């Protein structure tokens, strides 16, 4: 197996389908929550800020976006702008759950 881990660091790519009514920093924070959940193998996390409250969760489904594949995450939020649903695709590239095999 090809392992791209460098000095214990893990890296990957996170894709977000978002609600543009949320401020950019808030969207980034939610994306970070989903990425943190992936790294710690959590299935659900409650999130809150001054702009939203809700949950981020995964059903541990695998999804594709073009040539990239990864674990799907979702967010269901009550925001100051109304209800929002976001989705994420998280693809690790450091020998983790979604790393390419060199076999």
Secondary structure, 3 states (H helix, E strand, C coil): CCCCCECCECCEEEEEECCCCCCHHHHHHHHHHHHHHHHHCCCEEEEECCCEEEEEECCCCEEEECCEEEEEEEEEEEECCEEEEEEEEEEECCCCCCCCCCC
